[in-house]
């Protein structure tokens, strides 16, 4: 099956964060692709990636970026495929700059913005699977099982001292 989710990031240094989205997609058996696409260093590649996403069968794009974090918004401007933005934690401002860059999109060009860092990437993977699960029962069932396992793990381990 061809990729349903595109996971892109502004540079290879974003991989330790974005790997969390990919790990979840793998766990839930969601077909995906992974690529470095820089808004600033490879703008033509970014435009091509975004403008061809729908015809290539992508249902969701997860875009991670740090610093100025233009990648999610610029990709969203070039496609109607939903874009989930993951602010990568930066050294200068601990990811707050990335969060604000992704969240403050002008009206009409939405980007679903997740938490800063690894938790945001993990949640982006889950949210992408939930979106696809609206039309794909197998993926919906995988998400439901994942959520049930999380619940059971908490119930099975109520004592934090163990």
Secondary structure, 3 states (H helix, E strand, C coil): CCCCEEEEECCHHHHHHHHHHHHHHHHCCCCEEEEECCCCCCHHHHHHHHHHCCCCCCCEEEEEECCCCCHHHHHHHCCCCEEEEEECCCCCCCCHHHHHHHHCCCCCCCCEECCCCHHHHHHHHHHHHHHHHCCCHHHHHHHHHHHHHHHHHHHHCCCCCC
